[in-house]
Amino acid sequence: MVDEAALDGEADPVDEAAPDDAPDDAPDDDPDDDPDDEADDDPDEVPDARRARWTAAAAGALLTLAGLAAATLRATGSAPALVPAAYALGALVCALAALLGSRGRTRRALWLLVGGVTVMAFGDQFD
C-alpha cells in the first residue's frame, strides 16, 4: 500500500527528525586542535634556541670584524675601489645577521651570513 500523505509531499513529523540532527555538544577528540599543546615547550629546546642565538650573533660579529679588517687593508693597498666597498658591504650584511641572530631570527641570520660572505668573495674577485 502507498501512503497518500507521502505522495502529497506531507511527511510524518516523526520521520523528519534525522539522527544527524543531534546537538554537537560532544567534545572533540582531535589532538591537533588543542591550544594548550603550543604552550607546552620541551625543556630541551630552550638551551638549543639560546645556543643558536649566541652562535648566530657570534658568527655575525666575527665575520663583520673580518670584513671590516679586509676592507681597511684593501683600501690602503692598490686594489680597485670596488674591492674594499664589497668587503664593507659584506660586513654590513653580516652585522645585520648578527643583530637578527641575537633577536632569535636565526634562520634569516644564517642566510644573511651566507649572503655577506658571498658578497665579500665576489668582491675579492675584482682584484
Secondary structure, DSSP 8 states (H G I E B T S, - for coil): ---HHHHTT---HHHH--GGGS---S----GGG-THHHH---TTHHHHHHHHHHHHHHHHHHHHHHHHHHHHHHHHTT--THHHHHHHHHHHHHHHHHHHHHTT-HHHHHHHHHHHHHHHHHHHTT-
